[in-house]
Amino acid sequence: MTRQRDDMVMTEDIMVNTDHKRSGSNLSKRDSIEDSWSSKGYSYINPFVHRIEIDSQIELAKVYVLTVLLLPIRVVGCVLSLLSAWMFACIGLYGLTLDDLKQKPLTGWRKQVQYLAARAMRMVYTAGSFHYINMKGTPATSREAPILVVAPHSSYVDSILVVASHPPSIVAKRETSDIPLLGRIINYAQPIYVQREDPNSRQNTIRDIVERARSTDDWPQVVIFAEGTCTNRTALIKFKPGAFYPGVPVQPVLLRYPNKFDTFTWTWDGPGVLRLLWLTMTQFYNRCEIEYLPVYKPSAAEKADANLYAQNVREVMANALGVPTSDYSFEDVIVMSRARDMKIPFPGDIVEIERTLDQLGILESKRDGQLCEKYLNLSNTDKLDIITFAELLQVDLKDQNLHKLFALLDHRGKGTVSLKSFLLCSLFCKLKNSDIITFLRALVNIYSESSQRIDRDSFTRLLRHAGGKLNEQSAQLLFYKLDTANLGHVSFENFADYTEKLPNYKFLYHKSEHIRRSKVLSTTATTTPPPTSTAAATAKSMPTSMPRPLIN
């Protein structure tokens, strides 16, 4: 799994007495507008939002005291344990190349030293506060199940599975082998490396997984986090089919963290990794539970359709966890990240907004474009009630999707929404695969009466939506370069012609073709957990042909 992250903290991450799944209540001043919305009769689970809730001053005081007394000791313990694991890895890898590791599994004394390296890595987690690991179920052998499918994936801590069991292999990007200390340790696990610069990387990775899964050699099992990204464990998002292409039996593995505080869930909208590490290591101890479910043997239909196989295994795991499944996927994180970069309101809810707009038929209509053209001539556009909103959208006031959209845009529960927020969201959903210059062209009428006469302030506000590449100072400097006659205004066409010729502005003309998502209905928080019917019964109701997404 590959993931690039920044610290994506929108608001203060230590929340006091808040709940991101509210029902008809006003938000506190410390709530993030990116939280999952909830209004009377409408709610949904957003698996990419996490807030740390420490509701006691005593608990907060404990964190600060242990920061001084315990954290330094734990850091030293982690470093020493990591160095020990690295030393064992260096010994075990002596005389071997990456090609050697790819050709055949470790045997003999190298296998024994690998076990010692895994024990040393287990001590890293022990020093870091994970004293207790409760193992449930019976781990299968690599002959019985060559692949371990793990979910939910919510944290960097999930790698504890690798060190807690007879160390399996992982799927990792090739660059990880160059990470100081960790690179040697990861190499020792004989991972399947993904070559990102290789256009055939995904196909080659699938081939490597298939070869290992069907090999008669004693390869370690391959661990795959099927969701492909981190979630908050409130639902299982769509599984990527990489683990299921080989068509061999898999063993589902569940991860749980039954602790008082969740200080390690690492999601798209939530605390950054350093804050999570700090709060995790300033607890007296943390618990992890690993449950091995019975080996899942695919049917003939599942062997022929990796997506069907993935769907059915997800149902089994959701049943065991007691959580619903969700239509969200890794690709939705890409969409939300792009929305945030382009300063679109409510980026955490943009996928649900898109689905609702689609249900209302707005994405296929020209209604939002027509509203843009007359936007500056409308009054009270920041405080539209539901009746006015319905009239502007030309939607039946009784349409439940209208009320759902209104609730999504009315985060504060004030009974009004902003037309500008609606237009920004709607146009983004329509044009998310277009280049930025096309999107900016569609927004001109929101900020200026004419595309031929855009003043400096309007130009600066417009370029806020240029994907985070142009700050206010850069936008103003660009305005002055365009306004050579000192008229106090520029035209959009001049802006487009000027930037198209310069390499510094190529990002404005790059299409986001990587955002490919099929239209699916949303999964709401009111959805009950998956029924206890068997996966085979579930399979009968599923389509036999589904789009083939990319491997995890």
N, C-alpha and C positions, 0 to 999 in steps of 0.2 A: 504494500500500500504506500502510496506517495501522498504527502500532504505538505503544502507550503503554508506557513502561518506567520502572522504577526501577532502582537498582543492586540486582541480585538475587543478591548474593554470599552464599552459604550458609557457606562456610568460606574459609580462606586460598586465594587464587586462584593463587599461584605454588606449584605442587606439586613435590616432589622425588621422582623415581623412582616415580611412581604411574601406574596404568593403569586408566581407568574401565571397561574391558572385561576384567575379571578372570575367571579360570576356576579355581574351586575353591580360591582362596587367601584368606587372612584380610586384612581391610582394615587399613591402617595407621591410626594415630591421627589422621592429618591428612586422611583421606578423608571425603567428605561422604556422609551417609546417603541423599542424593538421587541418588547415582550409579546408573547402570544396574547391575542385579544380575547376578550370574553364579554359578551353582552347577553341580556336576557334572551334565552332560547338559542343562542349561537355561541359555540365554542369549538376550539380545535386544539389538538396537541401539536406544538412546534418542537420537534426533536432536536433542534439546533440552538436552543436557548438554555442557558444555565445561570442560576444565581445561587450564591452561597448564603445561606440563612443562619446567622448566629444571633440568636434572640436574647442573649443574656450578657450583661456586663461582666459577670463573673467569668464566663467563657472567654470573652474578649481579653480580660485581664490575664487569664491563664495562657492565652496565645502569646502575649507580650512577655510574660515571665519566662515561659519555656523558650522563647526566642533567645533570651540571654543565657539561660542555664542549660538547656538541652540541645538546641539547634547546633551549636558548634561541635558538640560531641558526635552528633549524628552525621554531620558533614565529614568529619574525620573518619568515622567508621565506614561511610559510603566510599570514600576515596581509597582507603586501605583495601577494602573488599574488591573494589574495581581493579586496583593494581594487581591483586592476587589473581583475579580471573584473567587479566591480560597476560600475566606471567605464564599461567597454565596454557593459555591459547598459543603463546609464542613457542612453548615447548612442543605442544601437540602439532603445530603447523610446520615445525622445522623440516626443511627439505621439500616442502610441497608448494606447488604453484596453484593459482586460481583454476587453471585448466585441470590440474590433477584432482582438485576438490569437486570439479564438475563431472568428471568421468566415472568415479566410483566412490562408494561410501567408505567411511573410515572403519578400520577394523583394528583388532589387537590392542596394543598399549595406547595407541592414539585415541581409541574409543574410551578407554579407562580414564585417560587424562581429561577427555571432554567432559566426563561426569564430574570430575573435580572442579573444572571451570564453571560448570552449571551450579555446583554447590557454592562456589565463591560468589557468583552472581546472586544466588538466593540470599546471601548475607548482605548484599547491597540493599535489598528490600527490607531485610530485618533491621538493619541500621537505620533505614529511612522511615521506620514506624510500622511496617507490615509484619507484625510478629506472628499472626495467626492466619493460616491458610487451611480452610476446611475443604477436604476433597470428598466429593460424592460420586457415586456410580463407579463403573469399572472401565478404566482406559483400555481401548482396543489395541492390538498389535498393528504394526504397519501392514501385515498380511491381511488382517481383517478389515482395516480401514486405512488406506494410504494417505487420506486427507482428513485433517481436523478442521471443521467449519466452526468458527468461534463468533459468538454474538452475546449480548450487544457490545459493540466497540465504543468505548466512551472516554478512554484516557491512555496516556503514555504508560500508566501503571498496568495496563492489560498485558504487557509483555511478561508479567509475572508468571503467566501460564507457561512460557517457554522454559523458565528456570525451575519451575515447580515440578515439572514432569521430566521423563527421560527425554533429553532435549531434542525437540523436533526442529525441522528446517523452517525457514520463513521465506517470504517473497519480499525482496527489498530492491531499492534502486541502486544501481552500480556505484554511485558516488559514496554510499555508506561505507564501503570497504576502505575509504581513505580517511575516515574520521579517526582522530587520535584515540588510542586505547580501544574504543568501541569497535573500530573497524576490524581489528584482529579477532576480537571476540565473536563478532557477527560472521566473519569468514569461517570460524571454527564450527559454526552451526551448519555449514554447507548450504547456504541460502540459494534460492533461485533468483538471480539478479536480472533486473529490468534495465535494458539499455535505452535510456530516453532519447538519445540522439539517433537511434536506429529507427527508421520508419516502420520496420517490421517487428519492432520490439514486442508488441502485444502478442502477435502470432507466435513469435519465438518463445515467449514465456509460456503460452498455452502448450506449445509442443514439449517444452521441458517438463511441465507439470504432468502431462500425459505420459511421457517416457518414464518418469520416476514412478508414477502411480501404477504403471503396468509392468515395471521391471521385476525380474526375479531376484535381483540383488537386494541385500538387506539395507535399503535406504531408510533414513528416518522419515517419519511422517511429516507432511507439509502442513503448516498452520496457515490458514487464510481467514482474515477478518472479512467476512462476506459483505458487510455493509459498505466497506470502502472508505468510510469517513467516521468521525466521532459524533455520537449523539448523546442525549441526556438519559437514555434508557427508559423513557416513557413509552416508547413504541419501537418495533423493529421496522426500519425502513427497507426499501427494496434491496435484495441481495444481488450483487453483481455475479454473473455466471461463471467467472473464471475457475472457481473450485469445482464446477459441475460439468465442464466440457469433457473431462476424461471418461465420464460415465461409470466411474467405479464407486464402491460403497464409501460413504463418508461417516465420520462420527461427529454429531453435533455436540458442541461444548458451550456451556452457559457460564457467564461471569456475573457474579453479584458482589456488592460491597455493602454488607449490613452494618453500617456505622451510623453514629448519631449525626454526624455532619458529613456532607459530601464535598470534600475539599480537593477532589482530584478529577472530576468530570471536566473535560477539555473540549468545548464546543465552539462553533462558529461565532456565536454571540455569548461571551462569558469571560470569566477571568483569564488572564494570561498565564503561561506556564510557570513563570517565576513566582507569581503570587500563589498559584496552586501548590507548588513545591514548598513554599514557606508555610502555608497553613496546614499542609499535610504533615510536615515534619515537626510541627509544634503541637501535635496531638500526642497523648501518652502512647496510644497504639491504634492501629487500624486493622480491620479484618477483611479478608477476601474469601469468597466461596467459589470453588470451581466444580461444576457438575458435568459429568460425562453421561450423555444420554445414550441409549442403545444405538448400535450401528444402523444407519439407514441404507438399505439396499435398493437401488433404483429399479423401477420397472422398465420394460422395453420402451414405453412411451417417454419416460424420463431420460433414458439414455440417448434417445433421438432428439430431445429438446432440452437443452441446458437451462433455459429460462423456466420451463415447467418444473424441472428438478429443483432449481433454486427456490421457486415459489413454495413447493410442497415442504421442503426442509424448513423454510422459514415458518410455515404454519405450525409445524411440530415444535419448533423452538419457542414460538410465541405462546403456544398452549402451556408449555412447561414453565415459562416465565410468568404467565398470567397477565400479559400485556397485549394490546391490539397491534395489528400490523398497520403500516402507513404507506401511502403512495409516494411519500418523499423518497428521494434518491440522492446519490452523490452529485449528480448533475445539477440538482436544485441549489446546492451550496455555491456552485459556480455562478448561477443566476443571481443569487442573493448578494454575493460578493461584488459582482458587477454593478448591481443596483446601488450598493453602498458607495462604491467608488465614484459613481455618477451622481451622487447626492440626491437620490430618489427617496421620497418619504417612505417610512416603514419598510426598509429593505428586508427585515426579518419576516415580513408577511407578504412579500411581493409575489411569491408563488401561489399563495391562497387567493390573493387579489386577482391574479391572472386567471385562475380557474373560475372565479366568480364572474369576471368580465366575459369570459368565454360562454358561460351559462346564460348570460344576459344578451349575448349576441353583439356586444360592443366591439369586440376585437375584429369582427368581420364587417363592421359598419364604418361610416365616416362621421359619426356623431361627435366623437372627441375632437376631430379636426375642425369641424364646424364651430364647436364651442371655443376652440383656440382663436379662431378668426374674430370672434366678437367678445373675447374675454375681457379686454380693457374697457369695453362699453357696458359691461354688466356691473351691478351694484351688489354690495354685501357678499362678495364671492368667498370671503373667509368664514362666513357663518350661514351656511345653507341648512335649512331644516329638511326633513325627509320629504316633505311635499314638494318644495322647490327643487330639490335634488332629482326627484322622480320626473318632474316636468322637463327639466333641462336634459335629462338622459332619454326622455321619451319612452319611459318604462312604466308599466302598470304599477300603481302604488301598492297593490296587493302581492306583487311578485316577491316571493321569499328570498330570492337571490339579491334583489335590491336591498332588502333589509340587512342581509348578510354583508354586502359590500359597504353599506352605511356604517355598520358596526365595526368593520375592519378599519375604516377611515376615521372613525370617532373613538380614538384611543382613550381620550380623557372622559368619555361618558357624558359630554356636555349637551348632547342632542343636536349638535351641528357638525358639519364637515367643511373642509376647504375645497373649493372647486379647483384651485391650482394643484393641490395635492393629488386630486383625482386625475387631472390631465397629465401630470408628470408620470404617475403610475401607469395610466392607460397607454400613453405613447411609448413608454419604456417597454411594456409588455408586447406591444405591436412591433417595435423596432429593435428588440434586444439583440437580434442577429445582424443588424445593419451596422454600418460604420458610424462613428460618433458624429461626423459632419452631417449625416442625414438626420440623425436625432436632433442635433442642434437646430437644423433648418426647420424642423417641425415645431420647435419651441419658440421660435422668434416672436410670434404674435402674443405670447404670454408676457413677454418682457418689453416689447416695443410695438408702437402703432403701425410701423412700416418696416419691412426688411431693408428698405433703402435709406432709412434714417434712424440708425441705432445710436443713441447717445452713450457716453462713457459708462455711466452707472448701469444702464441696461445691458451693455456689452459685457461688463464684468459679471453681472448676475447670471447672464446666459452661459458664460464660460465656466461657471461653477460645475456645470454638468458635463464637462469635457473629460471625465474619467480620472480626476485627481492629478492630472499632469500639468495643469495651469493654475497657479495660485492667483490671488487678487493682484499682486504686484506684477506678475508676468502678463496677466490679462490687460492691465492698464498700459503697460509698456507696449504691448502689441497694438492696442488701440491707437496710441500716439504714432506708431510707425505707419499705420494705415491712414490716419487723418493727416496727410501731408499738407493739405490746404487749410488746416486749422478751422474746419467748419464746425467742429464740436459733435460731429456724427459720422458714421461710416455705414457702408452697405454690407449686407451679408455676403453678396457675391464677391465684393472686393476681398473680404476676409477669406472666403473659400479659395479664390484664385491665388492669393498671396501665400497661404499656408500649403497649398497643394504642391508648390514648387520647392519647398524647403524640407530637408531631411528631419529637422527637429520636430516637425508637425506631422510626420507620417502616421503617428498613432491615431490621428483624426480620421484616417482613411482605411484603417484596418478593420475588416469585418470579423465579428466574433462568431465564426462558423462552428466553433467547438461547443457552443451551447445548443445541444440537440436533445430535446425532450419530447416524448410522446404525450398527447393529451390524455390526462387521466382525471378521474373524479377524486376529490379530496377525501381524506379519512378524518372524521371529526372525533373530538374527544368524547362525544356521546356514543361512539361506536363501542360495542361490547367486545371483550377479549375474544379471540378466535374460538370457535366452537371446538368441542373435544372430539369431533369426528376425525377419522383417520385421514392421512395425507392422500391416500389413494382415492377416497371419496371426494376430497377437495379437487383432485386432479380431473375428475370427470366433468366438473363444471367449468374448467378452464379452457381457453382457446388453445389449439394445438400449434398455432403459429404466432410467434411474437417477435418484435424487433430484436435484433441481435446487438446488444450494447457491448461496450468495450470491456476487456478484462479488468479486474481489480488491480 
